[in-house]
Amino acid sequence: MKQKTVKARGEGVEYPALTGKVIRQVRFVNDEDYTALTIEFDDSTLVSFRFKASIAFSIDPELSTVKGGNIVRWRELKTRPVMRLVARR
């Protein structure tokens, strides 16, 4: 099956430098100081997206399975509080 690249109907961007990276951890922070999405990769790199506007989800985020270009199954993502690592002395 051949792959075909089509332009998305809405506005958006892609980040080719992130293609093929394996994600280790994803964090989303939305507090009074800042709003950010941070993605940490297995190769000890990370990317941070900082947002100027406050973001609220209108529906809970979903994790989808895509087969042949179609969503065939989805489930709600579970959340947990962000845990910070503290170095021991």
Secondary structure as GFF3:
##gff-version 3
##sequence-region A 1 89
A	DSSP	three_ten_helix	16	18	.	.	.	ID=ss1
A	DSSP	beta_strand	23	30	.	.	.	ID=ss2
A	DSSP	beta_strand	35	41	.	.	.	ID=ss3
A	DSSP	beta_strand	46	51	.	.	.	ID=ss4
A	DSSP	beta_strand	62	67	.	.	.	ID=ss5
A	DSSP	beta_strand	70	76	.	.	.	ID=ss6
###
